Amino acid sequence: MKVIKDSVHDHIQVDGVARALLDTPALQRLRRIRQLGTVSLVYPSANHTRFEHSIGVYHLACEALEQLDVDGKRAERVQAAAMLHDVGHGPFSHNLESLTYRRTGRYHDDVHDLLVDGEVGEVLRDHGLEPETVADLVAGEGRFGQLVSGELDVDRMDYLVRDAHHTGVPYGTIDPGRILRELVFVDGELVLDEGNVQAAESLLVARALMNPTVYSHSVARISKAMLRRAAERLLDNPETDVDAATLQRMDDPDLLVALRSCDPTSEFSRRLDERDLFKRAVWAEIDAVPGGVIEADHDKIRSFEREIADAADVDDEDVILDVPSRPSMKESTSRVMVSGEIRRLEQQSPLVEALRAAQYSQWRLGVYSPPNVRERVGQAAVKVLGLDIDGALVSEVRNGDDLETTLDQFVD
């Protein structure tokens, strides 16, 4: 057994298969991948890693299994899946996942190949566990997969508290102990027992508050978009040996070195290193954006960027169009027991609609460019994209150091 002092959960005991997995290269690699990617450019203390998060998820999984009275091999499979649930992440966590998925067809939770081969597979088999079964749990399959990846999973319970702790914001506050104590299986579904609507709401509210404040902060979005553009250029450069599969197995330092060493990406790398970021040329609400833009795929977005660059008479690489997906709220489908029947939280809680409205109002399309050309880029973007916004809004976002700098000063 090993005892680890954790910044969130205090002392965590790690034993059995989880202890054996702890020192495998696949787990140790997660020490070199930041949990929040580029968010540290907004919140300087947000330097925690996927490694410590994985230990926290394992710890909460152990508590949940004890509450559910699950032991033996079933418990060991879930514990292994909890510890391994992030080994499929590429550098800077989710920041590049859309890029690598387009080229490999694989998301970070598709870890079957990673668990079957190498030291991880050996450890699992030595403990009588089938790697394929553990990989299925990581993907959220089966009854106990809901604990690892689902609406009431221990992954979410750890990252909300951990991200709030390391950024210093007070919005990820939930009570994991209360939630874990109230988990039950009903007809194979993981639900919160009677009288726990508010516990389910706490997950919903925490995620809804953390999203605009941390995960989708404008500077985090700009830096993520710049990193994604740089990584795409790296993959498209015939002089490098980096393909999408190789990129997925890199850690943060690997990628930074590759970007610094490649001529087509060195300027993006410098900007990220020195926090000399692009600025917002346009910041548009969802009602101002045509549906064809919101639903545009990657190739269409790249086409829009080229049109905007041509209209603004700037280089293609001076324009980044950032279109978030439509607002969604996975936590609203959490299941709770009410009057003896299973109900989705959205059926029971009046908070859901209010938070959906808030999420809708917070949605923004962004067009980013270097500061010296953003006025031209902003004007061109409004025309090319057919945005229904007035000149005052565009001017407010493009001129001077505006709201973005004000927010930076407040947060930093």
C-alpha positions as CSV (number, residue, x, y, z in Angstrom):
1,M,0.0,0.0,0.0
2,K,1.1,3.6,-0.7
3,V,-0.3,6.7,1.0
4,I,-0.4,9.9,-1.1
5,K,-1.0,13.4,0.3
6,D,-3.4,15.1,-2.0
7,S,-4.2,18.8,-2.1
8,V,-8.0,18.1,-2.4
9,H,-8.7,14.8,-0.6
10,D,-5.9,14.8,2.0
11,H,-4.4,11.4,2.4
12,I,-5.3,8.7,-0.2
13,Q,-4.4,5.1,0.2
14,V,-3.5,3.3,-3.0
15,D,-3.1,-0.4,-3.0
16,G,-3.8,-3.5,-5.1
17,V,-3.9,-3.2,-8.8
18,A,-4.0,0.6,-8.6
19,R,-0.7,0.6,-6.7
20,A,0.8,-1.5,-9.4
21,L,-0.5,0.7,-12.1
22,L,0.8,3.9,-10.4
23,D,4.4,3.6,-11.6
24,T,3.7,2.4,-15.2
25,P,4.9,4.8,-17.9
26,A,1.3,5.4,-19.1
27,L,0.3,6.8,-15.7
28,Q,3.6,8.6,-15.1
29,R,3.2,10.4,-18.4
30,L,0.1,12.1,-17.0
31,R,2.4,14.1,-14.6
32,R,3.4,16.0,-17.8
33,I,-0.1,16.9,-19.0
34,R,-1.8,19.8,-17.4
35,Q,-5.4,19.2,-16.4
36,L,-6.6,22.5,-17.7
37,G,-4.4,23.0,-20.8
38,T,-3.9,26.7,-21.5
39,V,-6.1,28.0,-18.6
40,S,-2.9,28.7,-16.6
41,L,-2.5,31.7,-18.9
42,V,-5.5,33.1,-17.1
43,Y,-5.1,31.5,-13.7
44,P,-1.4,31.2,-13.0
45,S,-1.9,28.5,-10.3
46,A,-3.8,26.2,-12.6
47,N,-0.8,23.9,-13.1
48,H,-2.3,20.7,-11.7
49,T,-2.0,17.6,-13.8
50,R,-3.9,14.6,-15.1
51,F,-1.8,12.4,-12.8
52,E,-3.1,13.9,-9.5
53,H,-6.6,14.0,-10.9
54,S,-6.4,10.3,-11.8
55,I,-5.5,9.5,-8.2
56,G,-8.4,11.6,-7.0
57,V,-10.8,9.8,-9.3
58,Y,-9.5,6.5,-8.0
59,H,-10.0,7.7,-4.4
60,L,-13.7,8.7,-5.0
61,A,-14.3,5.5,-6.9
62,C,-13.1,3.5,-3.9
63,E,-15.5,5.4,-1.7
64,A,-18.4,4.9,-4.1
65,L,-17.7,1.1,-4.3
66,E,-17.6,0.8,-0.6
67,Q,-21.0,2.7,-0.3
68,L,-22.5,0.4,-3.0
69,D,-21.1,-2.7,-1.2
70,V,-19.1,-3.8,-4.3
71,D,-15.9,-5.7,-3.7
72,G,-13.7,-8.4,-5.2
73,K,-12.8,-8.4,-8.9
74,R,-15.7,-6.1,-9.8
75,A,-14.3,-3.5,-7.5
76,E,-10.8,-4.0,-8.8
77,R,-11.9,-3.5,-12.4
78,V,-13.6,-0.2,-11.5
79,Q,-10.6,0.9,-9.5
80,A,-8.3,0.2,-12.4
81,A,-10.5,2.0,-14.8
82,A,-10.7,5.0,-12.5
83,M,-6.9,5.2,-12.3
84,L,-6.5,4.7,-16.0
85,H,-9.4,6.8,-17.3
86,D,-7.2,9.6,-18.6
87,V,-4.2,7.7,-20.1
88,G,-5.6,8.3,-23.6
89,H,-5.3,12.1,-23.3
90,G,-3.0,14.0,-25.6
91,P,-0.9,17.0,-24.7
92,F,-2.8,20.0,-23.1
93,S,-5.7,17.7,-22.3
94,H,-8.9,18.4,-24.3
95,N,-7.4,21.4,-26.2
96,L,-6.4,19.3,-29.2
97,E,-8.9,16.5,-29.0
98,S,-11.1,17.7,-31.9
99,L,-8.0,18.0,-34.1
100,T,-6.7,14.5,-33.4
101,Y,-10.1,12.9,-33.5
102,R,-10.6,14.2,-37.1
103,R,-7.5,12.3,-38.1
104,T,-7.6,9.2,-36.0
105,G,-11.3,8.7,-35.2
106,R,-10.3,8.2,-31.6
107,Y,-11.3,10.2,-28.5
108,H,-9.3,10.1,-25.2
109,D,-11.6,7.5,-23.6
110,D,-10.9,5.0,-26.4
111,V,-8.0,3.2,-24.6
112,H,-8.4,-0.4,-25.7
113,D,-5.1,-0.5,-27.6
114,L,-3.3,1.3,-24.7
115,L,-4.5,-1.1,-22.1
116,V,-4.0,-4.3,-24.0
117,D,-0.3,-3.9,-24.8
118,G,2.7,-2.9,-22.8
119,E,3.2,-2.7,-19.0
120,V,-0.4,-1.6,-18.3
121,G,-1.7,-4.8,-19.9
122,E,0.8,-6.9,-18.0
123,V,-0.2,-5.4,-14.7
124,L,-3.9,-5.9,-15.3
125,R,-3.5,-9.5,-16.4
126,D,-1.2,-10.2,-13.4
127,H,-4.1,-9.1,-11.2
128,G,-6.6,-11.3,-13.0
129,L,-8.2,-8.5,-14.9
130,E,-9.0,-8.4,-18.6
131,P,-7.7,-5.2,-20.2
132,E,-10.6,-5.1,-22.7
133,T,-13.1,-5.1,-19.8
134,V,-11.3,-2.3,-18.0
135,A,-11.2,-0.3,-21.2
136,D,-14.9,-0.8,-21.6
137,L,-15.4,0.7,-18.2
138,V,-13.3,3.7,-19.1
139,A,-15.6,4.3,-22.0
140,G,-18.6,4.3,-19.6
141,E,-20.0,0.9,-20.8
142,G,-21.9,-1.4,-18.6
143,R,-23.4,-1.0,-15.2
144,F,-20.3,0.1,-13.4
145,G,-19.0,2.1,-16.3
146,Q,-21.5,4.8,-15.2
147,L,-19.3,5.4,-12.1
148,V,-16.3,6.2,-14.3
149,S,-18.0,8.0,-17.2
150,G,-21.6,9.1,-16.8
151,E,-23.8,11.8,-15.5
152,L,-22.9,11.0,-11.9
153,D,-19.4,9.9,-12.4
154,V,-16.5,10.3,-10.0
155,D,-14.4,12.0,-12.8
156,R,-16.7,15.0,-12.7
157,M,-16.8,15.1,-8.9
158,D,-13.0,15.3,-8.7
159,Y,-12.3,17.7,-11.5
160,L,-14.9,20.3,-10.4
161,V,-13.4,20.5,-6.9
162,R,-9.8,20.2,-8.0
163,D,-10.1,22.8,-10.8
164,A,-11.8,25.3,-8.4
165,H,-9.1,24.7,-5.8
166,H,-6.2,25.3,-8.2
167,T,-7.7,28.3,-10.0
168,G,-8.8,29.8,-6.7
169,V,-12.4,30.4,-7.9
170,P,-15.2,29.5,-5.5
171,Y,-17.6,28.1,-8.1
172,G,-16.8,24.4,-8.2
173,T,-18.1,23.8,-4.7
174,I,-19.9,20.4,-4.3
175,D,-20.0,17.8,-1.5
176,P,-18.7,14.6,-3.1
177,G,-19.1,12.8,0.2
178,R,-22.8,13.4,0.3
179,I,-23.3,12.5,-3.4
180,L,-21.3,9.3,-3.0
181,R,-23.2,8.2,0.1
182,E,-26.5,8.6,-1.8
183,L,-25.6,6.7,-4.9
184,V,-27.7,3.5,-5.6
185,F,-28.4,1.2,-8.5
186,V,-32.0,0.9,-9.5
187,D,-32.8,-1.4,-12.5
188,G,-29.2,-1.2,-13.5
189,E,-29.1,2.6,-13.5
190,L,-26.9,4.7,-11.2
191,V,-29.2,7.2,-9.5
192,L,-29.2,9.4,-6.4
193,D,-31.5,8.1,-3.7
194,E,-34.7,9.9,-2.4
195,G,-34.3,13.4,-1.1
196,N,-31.2,14.3,-3.1
197,V,-32.4,16.6,-5.9
198,Q,-30.3,19.4,-4.4
199,A,-27.2,17.2,-4.4
200,A,-27.7,16.6,-8.1
201,E,-28.4,20.4,-8.6
202,S,-25.1,21.2,-7.0
203,L,-23.2,19.3,-9.8
204,L,-25.3,21.2,-12.4
205,V,-24.7,24.6,-10.8
206,A,-21.0,24.0,-10.2
207,R,-20.4,23.1,-13.9
208,A,-22.6,26.0,-15.1
209,L,-20.5,28.5,-13.1
210,M,-17.1,27.0,-13.8
211,N,-17.7,27.0,-17.6
212,P,-17.7,30.8,-18.3
213,T,-15.3,31.6,-15.5
214,V,-12.7,29.0,-16.1
215,Y,-13.2,26.5,-18.9
216,S,-14.5,29.0,-21.5
217,H,-12.8,32.2,-20.3
218,S,-12.1,34.3,-23.4
219,V,-8.3,34.2,-22.9
220,A,-8.4,30.4,-22.4
221,R,-10.4,30.1,-25.6
222,I,-8.0,32.3,-27.6
223,S,-4.9,30.5,-26.4
224,K,-6.6,27.1,-27.1
225,A,-7.5,28.2,-30.6
226,M,-3.9,29.4,-31.2
227,L,-2.5,26.1,-29.9
228,R,-4.9,24.1,-32.1
229,R,-3.9,26.1,-35.2
230,A,-0.2,25.6,-34.4
231,A,-0.7,21.9,-33.9
232,E,-2.6,21.6,-37.1
233,R,0.2,23.3,-39.0
234,L,2.7,20.9,-37.4
235,L,0.7,17.9,-38.6
236,D,0.4,19.4,-42.1
237,N,4.2,20.1,-42.4
238,P,5.8,17.4,-44.5
239,E,9.2,18.1,-43.0
240,T,8.2,16.7,-39.6
241,D,7.6,13.1,-38.5
242,V,4.6,14.0,-36.4
243,D,1.2,12.5,-37.3
244,A,-2.0,12.6,-35.3
245,A,-1.4,9.3,-33.6
246,T,2.1,10.4,-32.6
247,L,0.7,13.7,-31.3
248,Q,-1.9,11.9,-29.2
249,R,0.9,10.1,-27.3
250,M,3.0,13.3,-26.7
251,D,3.0,15.2,-23.4
252,D,3.0,19.0,-23.0
253,P,6.8,19.5,-23.2
254,D,7.0,17.2,-26.2
255,L,4.5,19.3,-28.1
256,L,6.1,22.6,-27.1
257,V,9.5,21.5,-28.2
258,A,8.0,20.3,-31.6
259,L,6.3,23.6,-32.1
260,R,9.4,25.7,-31.3
261,S,11.5,23.5,-33.6
262,C,9.2,23.8,-36.6
263,D,9.5,27.0,-38.8
264,P,5.8,27.2,-39.7
265,T,4.7,27.0,-36.0
266,S,7.6,28.9,-34.3
267,E,5.7,32.2,-34.2
268,F,2.6,30.7,-32.7
269,S,4.9,29.0,-30.2
270,R,6.6,32.3,-29.3
271,R,3.2,34.0,-28.8
272,L,2.1,31.2,-26.4
273,D,5.4,31.2,-24.6
274,E,5.3,34.9,-24.0
275,R,1.5,35.3,-23.7
276,D,1.5,37.6,-26.7
277,L,-1.9,36.4,-27.7
278,F,-4.3,37.3,-30.5
279,K,-7.2,39.6,-29.5
280,R,-10.9,39.4,-30.2
281,A,-11.9,41.1,-33.4
282,V,-15.5,39.9,-33.0
283,W,-17.3,38.5,-30.0
284,A,-20.8,37.6,-31.1
285,E,-23.9,36.3,-29.3
286,I,-25.6,33.2,-30.6
287,D,-28.7,35.1,-31.9
288,A,-26.4,37.2,-34.1
289,V,-24.8,34.2,-35.8
290,P,-26.5,32.4,-38.8
291,G,-27.2,28.7,-38.3
292,G,-24.9,27.8,-41.2
293,V,-22.0,29.2,-39.3
294,I,-22.8,27.5,-36.0
295,E,-23.2,24.2,-37.7
296,A,-20.1,24.6,-40.0
297,D,-17.6,21.7,-40.0
298,H,-13.9,22.2,-39.8
299,D,-13.3,22.6,-43.6
300,K,-16.1,25.2,-43.8
301,I,-14.6,27.2,-40.9
302,R,-11.2,27.2,-42.5
303,S,-12.9,28.4,-45.7
304,F,-14.5,31.2,-43.7
305,E,-11.2,32.2,-42.3
306,R,-9.6,32.4,-45.7
307,E,-12.5,34.6,-46.9
308,I,-12.2,36.9,-43.9
309,A,-8.4,37.2,-44.4
310,D,-8.9,38.0,-48.1
311,A,-11.5,40.6,-47.3
312,A,-9.3,42.2,-44.6
313,D,-6.2,41.9,-46.8
314,V,-4.2,40.1,-44.1
315,D,-2.4,36.8,-44.0
316,D,-4.5,33.6,-43.6
317,E,-2.7,32.8,-40.4
318,D,-3.8,36.2,-38.9
319,V,-7.4,35.0,-38.6
320,I,-8.9,32.4,-36.3
321,L,-12.6,31.6,-36.3
322,D,-13.7,30.0,-33.0
323,V,-17.2,28.5,-33.2
324,P,-18.3,26.6,-30.0
325,S,-20.8,23.9,-30.3
326,R,-24.4,24.7,-29.4
327,P,-25.0,24.9,-25.6
328,S,-25.6,21.5,-23.9
329,M,-26.0,20.4,-20.3
330,K,-25.2,16.8,-19.8
331,E,-25.6,17.0,-16.0
332,S,-29.3,17.8,-16.5
333,T,-29.9,14.2,-17.4
334,S,-28.6,13.0,-14.0
335,R,-31.1,10.6,-12.5
336,V,-32.7,11.0,-9.1
337,M,-35.3,9.0,-7.1
338,V,-38.4,11.0,-6.5
339,S,-41.5,9.5,-4.9
340,G,-40.3,6.0,-5.7
341,E,-39.6,6.6,-9.4
342,I,-36.5,7.4,-11.4
343,R,-36.6,10.9,-12.9
344,R,-34.1,13.0,-14.9
345,L,-33.0,16.1,-13.1
346,E,-34.4,18.2,-15.9
347,Q,-37.9,16.8,-15.2
348,Q,-37.7,17.7,-11.5
349,S,-35.6,20.8,-11.1
350,P,-36.7,24.3,-12.1
351,L,-33.0,25.3,-12.0
352,V,-32.3,23.5,-15.2
353,E,-34.2,25.9,-17.5
354,A,-32.7,28.9,-15.8
355,L,-29.2,27.6,-16.2
356,R,-29.9,26.6,-19.8
357,A,-31.0,30.2,-20.5
358,A,-27.8,31.5,-18.8
359,Q,-25.7,29.1,-20.9
360,Y,-27.4,30.3,-24.0
361,S,-26.7,33.9,-23.1
362,Q,-23.1,33.2,-22.4
363,W,-22.4,31.6,-25.8
364,R,-20.0,33.6,-28.0
365,L,-18.5,33.2,-31.5
366,G,-15.0,34.5,-31.5
367,V,-12.9,35.9,-34.3
368,Y,-9.3,36.4,-33.2
369,S,-6.3,38.2,-34.8
370,P,-3.1,40.1,-33.9
371,P,-3.9,43.4,-32.3
372,N,-2.6,45.5,-35.2
373,V,-5.1,44.1,-37.7
374,R,-8.1,43.3,-35.6
375,E,-10.2,46.3,-36.7
376,R,-9.9,45.2,-40.3
377,V,-10.5,41.6,-39.5
378,G,-13.5,42.4,-37.3
379,Q,-15.2,44.4,-40.1
380,A,-14.4,41.7,-42.7
381,A,-15.7,39.0,-40.4
382,V,-19.1,40.6,-39.8
383,K,-19.6,40.8,-43.6
384,V,-18.3,37.4,-44.5
385,L,-20.2,35.6,-41.8
386,G,-23.3,37.6,-42.1
387,L,-23.4,38.5,-38.4
388,D,-26.4,40.4,-37.2
389,I,-24.5,42.8,-34.8
390,D,-24.3,46.5,-34.7
391,G,-21.1,48.5,-35.3
392,A,-21.0,49.6,-31.6
393,L,-20.5,46.0,-30.4
394,V,-17.8,45.3,-32.9
395,S,-16.0,48.6,-32.1
396,E,-16.2,47.9,-28.4
397,V,-14.5,44.5,-28.8
398,R,-11.8,45.7,-31.2
399,N,-10.6,49.0,-30.0
400,G,-8.0,49.5,-27.4
401,D,-7.5,47.0,-24.6
402,D,-11.3,46.8,-23.9
403,L,-13.0,44.2,-21.8
404,E,-10.5,41.4,-22.3
405,T,-7.7,43.3,-20.7
406,T,-10.0,44.4,-17.9
407,L,-10.9,40.8,-17.2
408,D,-7.2,39.7,-17.4
409,Q,-6.3,42.3,-14.8
410,F,-9.1,41.3,-12.6
411,V,-8.3,37.6,-12.8
412,D,-4.5,37.7,-12.8
